Amino acid sequence: MTSAPPRPRAARAVRRIPTQRPPAPPRRSTGPAPYSRRLKVGRILLVLALGVATLKLVVVQTVQAGALNAASSRQYTTDIALPAERGEIVDRNGNPLAFSVAASALTTNPRLIAATKKAGTAQYVGEMATAVAEATGQDRNTLLGLLTSDRPYVVLAKLVDPDVAKSLQDRFKDIAIARREVRQYPAGDTAANVVGAAAWNAEEDKLTGRVGLESSQDNALAGSEGLRIVDTAEGSDAVIPGSTRYERPAIQGSNVQLTLDSDLQYTVQKALSDYVAKTGAKPTSSAVVLDSRTAQVLAIANGETFDPNDLADATPQQLANPAVQSPFEPGSVNKIVTMSAALEYGVATPDEVLTVPGQIKVADRTINDAWVHGPEHYTLTGVLAKSSNVGTIMTAQKVGEQRFADMLTRFGLGTPTGVGLPGESGGQVPPIATWSGSTFGNLPIGQGLSMTTLQMAGMYQAVANNGLRIPPRIIASTTGPDGVRSVPPAPQGVQVVSPHTAQELRTMLTAVTQKAPGGQSGTGPAAAVPGYQVAGKTGTAQQVDPRCGCYSASTYWITFAGMLPAQDPRYVIAIMLDAPKGGTSAAPLFHDIATYLAQREKLPVSPEPAPIQTLVAP
């Protein structure tokens, strides 16, 4: 059988292949991307951490709250004062007048001892009382009474040596040691009225100046306390190591050097107190020694003083410094004001002769000389040397009130000197506008005005220093904790009179101490020092009787002020005796002090004796 031929295939259309491949179909995902996984893990961890923190906070605030509070109470932030050592006070030669030494106070808590020792308390406190009593010299029974009291704090000893305190604390852990500082005064009562005293201030927990320079210079001497803030454990003063939070170092106090010479001060002080006892004068008597060129205070003594090492027993009168705090009427030492003005303004000369009656009337007052006499012929030098009240008033009338008042001001009267001592008085001078008719009969002879012994010394320093008055000073320098020495600026001087007038005055004043026949002696020959020319002036001023408010006829201020050697003065000495018995002169005391200075300083003797001057004219 014959096969049929194959059928022809239909023709296919030709398809154009595109030039760009179509995108591949998306692949099926097999898991999360890596960053998504990390995000989820982080979220889970954060939730867990917050959960743990929340759980811990709940535990702390509930379950552990009591334990944590108890633990925190056993640790305290404590302020520890870092003491600043008080500076020294020394004299012009560096000799110590005041310095500090470390000390300790012993304290304890009897209530805590009783609570912790319980059955053994009696034996323990008995042993402690015995040990403290033996170490400090206190009464054992008194200490035992403190230790058995129900008090949280008692002081067993106020001041003990630090080594003793440490040994007691080593034996008895309940004894606490508090830092203290003790002020020492090696010179005792020498210059005590000037130096003063410091004592421990429990409120401020430091030494504080109470009187004298210790008080007025307290800021410089005390320095500045430091501070350390630390952590300490409960019931202990022990500092936790490494717990210091803040520290400010202490600044030590400055050292103060005075112009005083402690040897001279001792001698003047003893000489004055002996003379006060001998003459029956009041303890408010005083004496001052100045360097005539610089006006530095070399000695300043009072008739009564105190021991600063035993401040508790000192009386207010002993603590005072009358030489600068208690003004008085000077009497005839003030006559140099009249003589200075007379010479300076040319209204009189030293050799001019005055006919001086025994009394003179000024307004409604009659002024007499201290001795009865008719008209006498005195030179101006004789008026001064014999201390004639009448002759002085006659000369003052030539000077005139205004020029006399100006001279009082130039000499610094009525104004504090600014010496640097606390409580200084400026004395009192009535303003010229308030003068009555009789005032000019009082002031020229040293009544009706007042001055301190220091001011009186300053007047004569001007005459000794060629007319240039320099306000006296007692602080020579201050040395800070950095060792830098600071010297106060020198006070500005006042030219009271010319050098020529000052020289004439010094010569006239030597006549006060001359002793010559024929009535040519002055009022103060007892002040003379063999081998030296001495210039000075005696003074006697009536005190006011409080019963009548009038001048007393039996109670006086006795004064003497002068210089040595007269023509080239090195030292000025001023003395005031308050109400000595029998009107005793102060000239012999001047002699004793001046003789000591001349010998100690080996002053060259005067090349020739003072000339005998004519006091009473033929």
C-alpha positions in Angstrom: 0.0 0.0 0.0 1.3 3.3 -1.0 1.9 5.9 1.9 0.4 9.3 1.5 2.8 12.1 1.2 3.5 14.4 4.2 1.4 17.5 4.7 3.3 20.7 4.3 3.8 22.8 7.7 2.3 26.2 8.0 4.7 29.0 7.9 5.7 30.7 11.4 5.8 34.4 11.9 9.3 35.8 12.6 9.6 37.4 16.1 12.1 40.2 16.8 14.2 39.6 19.9 14.4 42.7 22.1 17.8 44.2 22.6 17.3 44.6 26.5 16.6 41.7 28.8 13.5 41.9 30.8 14.0 42.1 34.7 14.4 38.7 36.4 11.5 37.6 38.5 11.9 38.3 42.2 13.7 35.7 44.2 11.9 34.1 47.1 13.1 35.4 50.5 14.8 32.8 52.7 15.0 34.9 56.1 15.4 38.4 57.7 18.2 40.8 56.6 21.2 41.1 59.0 20.4 44.8 60.2 16.9 43.9 61.0 18.1 41.0 63.2 20.5 43.2 65.1 17.8 45.8 65.7 15.5 43.2 67.2 18.3 41.9 69.4 19.1 45.4 70.7 15.5 46.0 71.5 15.3 42.8 73.5 18.5 43.6 75.5 17.3 47.2 76.2 14.0 45.9 77.6 15.8 43.3 79.7 18.2 46.0 81.1 15.4 48.3 81.9 13.6 45.5 83.6 16.7 44.6 85.7 17.2 48.3 86.7 13.6 48.6 87.6 13.8 45.5 89.7 17.0 46.7 91.4 15.4 50.1 92.2 12.5 48.3 93.8 14.8 46.2 95.8 16.9 49.1 96.9 13.9 51.2 97.9 12.2 48.4 99.8 14.2 45.3 100.7 17.6 47.0 101.1 16.5 50.5 102.2 17.2 49.9 105.9 20.6 48.4 105.4 21.8 51.1 103.1 20.6 53.9 105.3 22.5 52.3 108.2 25.6 52.0 106.1 25.5 55.6 104.9 25.1 56.9 108.5 28.4 55.3 109.4 30.2 57.7 107.0 30.2 61.5 107.3 31.6 64.4 105.4 33.7 66.3 108.0 35.2 69.8 107.9 38.7 69.8 109.4 40.1 73.2 110.3 43.7 73.6 109.4 45.2 75.8 112.1 47.3 78.9 111.2 50.1 79.4 113.7 49.9 82.8 115.3 52.9 85.1 114.5 55.5 86.3 117.0 56.0 89.7 118.6 59.7 90.6 119.0 61.6 93.7 120.2 63.9 95.8 118.0 66.7 93.3 118.5 64.6 90.2 117.7 64.2 89.1 121.3 60.8 87.3 121.6 58.1 89.1 123.6 55.2 86.7 122.5 55.1 83.4 120.7 52.9 80.3 120.4 53.4 76.7 121.3 51.2 73.7 120.4 49.0 72.2 123.0 46.0 69.8 123.3 42.7 69.6 125.1 41.4 66.2 126.3 37.6 65.5 125.8 35.4 62.4 126.0 31.8 61.2 125.9 30.8 59.7 129.3 27.4 58.6 128.0 29.0 56.6 125.2 31.5 55.0 127.6 28.7 53.8 129.9 26.8 52.4 126.9 29.7 50.4 125.4 31.7 49.3 128.5 28.6 48.3 130.5 29.8 46.0 133.4 33.4 47.3 133.1 32.6 51.0 133.1 33.5 51.7 136.7 37.0 50.2 136.5 37.6 51.8 133.1 36.7 55.3 134.1 38.6 54.9 137.4 41.8 54.0 135.5 41.2 56.9 133.1 40.6 59.4 135.9 43.8 58.3 137.6 45.9 58.5 134.5 44.7 61.9 133.5 45.1 63.2 137.1 48.7 62.0 137.2 49.5 63.5 133.8 47.9 66.9 134.4 48.1 67.4 138.1 44.3 67.7 138.5 42.1 66.3 141.2 41.2 62.7 140.5 37.8 62.9 142.2 36.8 65.9 140.1 37.8 64.0 136.9 35.9 60.9 138.1 32.8 63.1 138.6 33.0 64.2 135.0 33.5 60.7 133.7 30.6 59.2 135.6 28.2 62.0 134.5 25.4 61.4 132.0 26.8 63.9 129.6 27.7 63.5 125.9 30.8 65.8 126.1 33.2 66.8 128.9 36.6 68.4 128.9 39.1 66.5 131.0 42.0 68.9 130.5 42.1 72.3 128.8 45.8 72.5 128.0 48.3 69.6 128.0 51.5 68.8 126.1 50.6 67.1 122.7 52.9 64.1 123.6 51.1 63.6 126.9 47.7 63.8 125.1 48.8 61.2 122.6 50.1 58.8 125.2 46.8 59.1 127.1 44.8 58.5 123.9 46.8 55.4 123.2 45.8 54.0 126.5 42.2 55.1 126.4 40.6 55.1 123.0 37.6 57.1 124.3 39.8 60.1 124.9 39.6 62.6 122.0 42.2 65.2 121.4 41.4 68.8 120.3 44.1 71.1 119.0 45.0 74.1 121.1 47.6 76.8 121.0 49.2 78.4 124.0 50.7 81.9 124.0 54.0 82.3 125.8 55.4 85.6 127.1 59.1 84.9 128.0 59.6 88.5 129.3 56.8 88.2 131.8 55.4 91.6 132.8 58.0 93.5 130.8 56.2 95.6 128.2 52.9 93.7 129.1 50.9 97.0 128.9 52.2 97.4 125.3 52.3 93.8 124.0 49.0 92.8 125.7 47.8 89.2 125.8 46.0 86.6 123.7 43.8 83.8 125.0 42.0 80.8 123.6 38.6 81.6 122.1 36.5 78.5 122.4 33.8 79.8 120.1 36.2 80.5 117.3 38.5 77.7 118.2 41.7 79.8 118.1 43.9 82.2 119.9 42.4 85.7 120.0 44.1 88.9 121.1 42.4 90.4 124.1 44.4 93.6 125.0 47.3 95.6 123.8 49.0 94.9 120.4 47.8 91.3 120.6 44.4 92.8 120.1 45.0 95.7 117.7 47.3 93.6 115.5 45.2 90.5 115.7 44.4 90.3 112.0 48.1 90.3 111.1 49.2 88.0 113.9 46.4 85.4 113.5 46.8 84.6 109.8 44.0 82.7 108.0 42.8 79.2 109.0 42.7 76.6 106.3 40.1 73.9 105.5 40.0 70.3 104.6 36.8 68.4 103.8 37.0 64.6 104.2 35.0 61.5 105.0 35.2 60.0 108.4 33.6 56.8 109.8 30.9 56.8 112.4 32.1 57.3 116.0 35.6 58.0 114.9 37.8 61.0 114.0 39.8 58.8 111.6 39.8 60.1 108.1 39.0 57.6 105.4 42.0 57.3 103.2 41.7 59.1 99.8 38.4 60.8 100.8 39.7 64.4 100.7 37.1 66.4 98.8 38.5 69.9 99.2 41.5 71.5 100.8 42.5 75.1 101.3 45.9 75.6 103.1 46.3 77.7 106.2 48.1 81.1 105.9 50.4 81.5 108.9 50.3 84.7 110.9 52.8 87.5 110.4 55.6 88.4 112.8 55.5 91.9 114.3 58.7 93.6 115.3 58.5 96.5 117.7 60.8 99.5 118.2 61.0 98.7 121.9 64.3 97.7 123.5 63.4 94.9 126.0 66.4 95.5 128.2 65.8 99.2 128.4 62.1 98.5 128.9 62.8 96.3 131.8 65.1 98.9 133.4 62.7 101.8 133.0 59.7 99.7 134.1 61.5 98.6 137.3 62.9 102.1 138.0 59.5 103.6 137.7 57.7 101.0 139.8 60.3 101.3 142.6 60.0 105.1 142.5 56.2 104.9 142.6 56.4 102.7 145.7 59.0 105.0 147.3 57.0 108.2 146.7 53.5 106.8 147.2 52.5 107.9 143.8 49.5 106.2 142.1 50.2 103.2 139.7 48.9 105.4 136.8 52.3 107.1 136.8 54.3 106.5 133.6 57.5 107.0 131.7 58.5 107.1 128.0 61.9 107.0 126.2 62.1 108.0 122.6 64.9 108.0 120.0 65.4 111.7 119.5 66.1 111.5 115.8 63.4 109.0 114.7 60.9 109.3 117.5 60.7 105.5 117.8 59.5 104.4 121.1 62.3 102.6 123.0 60.5 102.1 126.3 57.0 102.9 127.6 56.3 102.0 131.2 53.6 102.3 133.7 53.5 102.1 137.5 51.5 99.0 137.4 51.4 96.1 135.0 50.5 92.4 134.8 51.8 89.0 133.8 50.3 88.0 130.5 51.0 84.4 131.2 48.3 84.7 133.9 45.8 86.9 132.2 42.9 85.7 134.3 44.2 87.4 137.5 44.8 90.8 135.8 42.6 93.7 136.8 41.2 96.3 134.3 43.6 98.9 135.8 46.6 96.6 135.2 45.6 95.9 131.7 45.4 99.6 130.8 48.3 101.6 129.3 48.1 105.1 131.0 51.2 106.4 129.2 49.0 106.7 126.0 45.5 106.4 127.4 45.3 108.7 130.5 45.9 112.4 129.8 46.8 114.8 132.6 47.5 118.5 133.0 51.3 118.9 132.4 52.2 121.9 134.5 55.4 123.8 133.8 56.8 121.3 131.2 54.3 123.0 128.9 56.2 126.3 129.2 58.4 125.4 126.3 55.4 126.3 124.1 55.6 129.9 125.3 59.4 130.0 125.1 59.4 128.4 121.6 56.9 131.0 120.3 58.8 133.9 121.9 62.1 132.9 120.3 60.6 131.9 117.0 58.7 135.1 116.5 61.5 137.3 117.9 59.5 138.8 120.8 62.2 137.9 123.3 65.8 136.6 123.6 67.3 134.2 126.1 69.3 136.9 127.9 66.5 139.5 127.9 65.8 140.7 131.5 62.2 140.9 132.8 61.1 142.6 135.9 58.8 139.9 137.4 56.4 140.6 140.2 55.3 137.9 142.6 51.8 137.8 141.0 49.9 138.8 137.9 46.2 139.4 137.2 44.6 137.9 134.1 40.9 138.8 133.7 39.3 137.7 137.0 42.2 135.5 138.1 45.4 136.2 140.0 48.3 133.9 139.2 51.2 133.6 141.7 54.6 132.1 141.5 55.3 129.0 143.6 57.4 131.1 146.0 56.7 134.4 147.5 58.8 137.3 146.2 58.6 140.9 145.3 59.7 142.3 141.9 62.7 140.2 140.6 64.9 140.7 137.6 65.0 137.4 135.7 66.4 136.7 132.4 64.1 134.8 130.0 66.3 131.8 130.7 65.8 132.4 134.4 62.0 132.6 134.0 62.2 129.1 132.4 64.8 127.6 134.7 63.1 128.8 137.9 59.7 128.1 136.4 58.2 131.5 137.1 54.5 131.4 136.3 54.3 135.2 136.3 57.3 135.6 134.0 55.9 133.0 131.6 52.5 134.7 131.3 54.2 138.0 130.7 56.1 136.5 127.8 52.9 134.7 126.5 51.1 138.1 126.4 53.9 139.4 124.1 53.4 136.3 121.9 49.7 136.7 121.6 46.8 134.2 121.8 46.7 133.3 118.2 50.4 132.6 117.8 50.4 130.7 121.1 47.5 128.6 119.9 49.2 127.8 116.6 52.3 126.7 118.5 50.2 124.3 120.6 49.0 122.7 117.4 52.5 122.5 115.9 53.6 120.6 119.0 50.8 118.1 118.3 48.7 118.7 121.4 45.0 117.8 121.3 45.6 115.1 118.6 46.6 111.5 119.0 50.1 110.7 117.8 49.1 107.6 115.9 51.8 105.6 117.7 50.1 102.3 116.8 48.8 101.4 120.3 45.1 100.8 121.0 43.1 103.3 123.0 45.4 106.2 122.5 44.1 109.6 123.8 44.8 112.9 122.1 44.5 114.9 125.3 42.4 118.0 125.3 43.2 121.6 124.2 40.3 124.1 124.2 39.7 125.7 120.8 40.7 129.3 120.8 37.1 130.3 120.0 36.0 129.0 123.4 38.7 130.8 125.5 37.5 133.0 128.3 39.4 136.0 129.6 41.3 133.9 132.1 42.1 131.0 129.8 45.3 132.7 128.6 46.4 132.8 132.3 46.2 129.0 132.5 47.4 127.5 129.3 50.9 129.0 129.2 51.7 127.5 132.6 50.3 124.0 131.7 46.8 124.2 133.3 43.5 124.0 131.5 44.8 121.5 128.9 45.8 117.9 129.0 48.3 115.5 127.3 49.6 112.0 127.7 53.1 111.1 128.7 53.8 110.1 125.1 52.7 113.4 123.8 54.9 115.2 126.3 57.8 113.2 125.1 56.9 114.1 121.6 57.1 117.8 122.4 60.6 117.5 123.7 61.6 115.3 120.8 60.9 118.2 118.5 63.3 120.4 120.4 65.9 117.7 120.5 65.6 117.1 116.8 66.4 120.7 115.7 62.7 121.7 115.7 61.4 118.8 113.6 58.7 116.9 115.4 58.2 113.3 114.1 55.1 111.5 115.4 56.3 108.5 117.5 55.9 105.0 116.3 56.2 101.6 118.0 55.8 99.1 115.1 59.1 98.7 113.3 58.0 96.1 110.7 55.8 93.2 109.8 57.1 90.0 108.2 54.5 87.9 106.4 54.4 84.1 106.0 56.3 84.5 102.7 59.2 86.0 104.5 58.8 89.5 103.0 59.4 92.2 105.6 57.2 95.3 105.3 58.2 98.5 107.0 55.5 101.1 107.7 56.1 104.4 105.9 57.8 107.0 108.1 55.3 109.6 109.4 55.6 113.1 108.0 57.5 115.4 110.3 56.3 118.9 111.4 58.8 121.7 111.6 57.7 123.2 114.9 60.5 125.8 115.2 63.7 126.6 113.3 66.9 124.7 114.1 68.3 127.9 115.5 65.4 128.3 117.9 65.6 124.6 118.9 69.3 125.1 119.7 68.6 128.2 121.9 65.9 126.3 123.7 68.2 123.4 124.5 70.7 125.8 125.9 68.1 127.5 128.1 66.8 124.0 129.3 70.3 123.1 130.5 69.9 125.9 133.1 67.0 124.0 134.6 69.5 121.3 135.8 72.4 123.7 136.7 73.4 124.1 140.3 75.2 127.4 141.1 75.6 129.8 144.0 73.9 133.2 144.3 70.4 131.9 143.5 71.4 130.8 140.0 70.3 127.2 140.4 67.4 125.8 138.4 64.5 123.7 139.6 65.9 120.3 138.5 69.6 119.9 139.4 68.7 116.4 140.7 68.3 115.4 137.0 71.9 116.2 136.1 74.2 113.4 135.0 77.9 113.9 135.7 80.0 114.3 132.5 77.0 115.2 130.4 75.0 118.3 129.6 71.3 117.6 130.4 68.4 119.7 129.1 65.0 119.3 130.7 62.1 120.9 132.5 60.3 120.2 135.7 56.5 120.5 136.1 53.9 120.6 138.8 50.2 120.7 138.0 47.3 120.9 140.5 44.8 118.1 140.2 41.1 118.8 140.4 39.4 118.0 143.8 36.2 116.1 142.9 34.6 117.3 146.1 34.5 120.9 145.0 35.4 120.8 141.3 38.3 123.2 142.1 42.0 122.8 142.0 43.4 120.9 144.9 46.1 122.4 147.2 47.6 119.1 148.1 47.4 116.7 145.1 49.6 117.2 142.0 50.8 115.7 138.8 54.6 115.9 138.9 56.4 115.8 135.6 59.9 116.0 134.1 60.8 115.9 130.4 64.3 116.2 129.0 67.1 115.0 126.7 70.6 113.6 126.7 73.2 114.9 125.7 71.8 118.4 125.5 73.6 119.7 122.5 73.5 116.5 120.4 70.5 114.6 121.9 70.2 110.9 121.4 67.4 110.2 123.8 64.3 111.9 125.1 62.8 110.9 128.5 59.4 112.0 129.8 58.0 111.1 133.3 54.7 111.7 135.0 54.1 110.9 138.6 50.4 110.8 139.6 49.9 112.3 143.1 53.1 111.4 144.9 53.2 112.2 148.6 54.8 115.5 149.5 55.1 116.8 145.9 58.2 114.7 145.2 60.2 115.7 142.1 60.5 113.4 139.1 64.1 114.7 138.4 65.9 111.9 140.4 64.1 109.3 138.3 65.2 111.0 135.1 68.7 111.0 136.4 68.6 107.2 137.0 67.2 106.4 133.6 69.6 108.8 131.8 72.6 107.5 133.7 71.7 103.9 132.6 71.4 105.0 129.0 74.7 106.9 129.0 76.5 103.9 130.5 74.9 101.2 128.4 75.3 103.0 125.1 78.8 104.4 126.1 77.7 107.9 125.1 80.7 110.2 124.7 80.9 112.6 127.6 80.3 116.2 126.8 83.6 118.0 125.7 82.9 120.7 128.2 80.5 121.2 131.1 77.3 123.2 130.5 78.0 127.0 131.0 76.6 128.5 134.1 73.8 130.8 132.8 72.5 133.9 134.4 69.1 133.4 135.8 68.7 136.3 138.2 70.1 139.6 136.9 71.9 141.9 139.4 
